[in-house]
């Protein structure tokens, strides 16, 4: 998984792809845990943190875009 610094340099579509892959991996890990096939239990925590990092970066970009739209709207109105 990419580090936080690298996440800021990645495009939105790639972030969404990574998020999808991480969620799928998390699902598979949970399935393996239930069936008793999981060997590395620490991987579940790693994937959960990875998902959280991706969601955090996406949300930060969403907030940044909303603020940019708000300031652009103020400049037009004002």
Secondary structure, DSSP 4 states (H G I P E B T S, - for coil): ---HHHHHTS-HHHHHHHHHHHHHHHHHHHHHHHHT--S-THHHHHHHHHHHHHHHHHHHHHHHHHHHHHHHHHHHH-
